[in-house]
Amino acid sequence: MVRLGVNVDHVATLREARKGKLPDPIAAAVLAEMAGAHGIVCHLREDRRHIKDKDLYLLKEVVKTHLNMEMAATDEMVNIATEVIPDMVTLVPERRAELTTEGGLDVISNFEYLEDAIRRLRANNIVVSLFIDPEVNQIKAAARVKADYVELHTGNYANADTLNRVADELERIRSMAVAANKLGLGVSAGHGLNYQNVREIATIQQIEELNIGHAIIAKALMVGMERAVKEMLDLMR
Ligand code: PXP
């Protein structure tokens, strides 16, 4: 079965609405794991708008499954990652004005820069994933730059507004998952996945893991984390 990584950033977003202690993303991570999540994901952004450094250190202590840290490929973040040693780092592009990660990394234009960050992370036994758009040239570059995984950006699939576009985007993700797998890369996917659109993506054989945040946290607010995670796992099966 494809694994589920639950992104707890938006628990911290709600906490930061009052700059207090609650709700606690660490508690949310524990509950998600107890409900069957295969991993926890958090994004330490340069502006620290939701997850803080302390959260990351606590998650490293508390998470028993698999901790995936999303971050920009900056010196500051690489230094933090090599101190914390999460199981996996997912390198993402980051712009301060964006509401969420908008597009995939441009591996081709940032090759040397990424190569250096990847080398440092892998030297510390951290598995490195690159969040990229489902495009063949980016996948080839990800293999050349020696990433372990690619996370295929499912945003266009999630935002497709006609059945034809949904089918096209799904086919693009499917064929790019096959291409990445052939080049020896591990494949995951995420962004914008929810209770309505996850099933088809979960049938793609080459995809090992889905990373889902907003939809699960939004549902958990209404029905509780345990039910929110279990319902997602049921759909993925
Ligand atoms: N994967 C990556 C690389 C992301 O940046 C995000 C958003 O933080 C997600 C997955 C999860 O996206 P969503 O919150 O839309 O499920």
Boltz pocket constraint, residues with backbone or C-beta under 6 A from the ligand:
constraints:
  - pocket:
      binder: B
      contacts: [[A, 7], [A, 9], [A, 43], [A, 70], [A, 90], [A, 92], [A, 100], [A, 101], [A, 131], [A, 151], [A, 189], [A, 190], [A, 191], [A, 192], [A, 193], [A, 211], [A, 212], [A, 213], [A, 214], [A, 215]]
      max_distance: 6.0
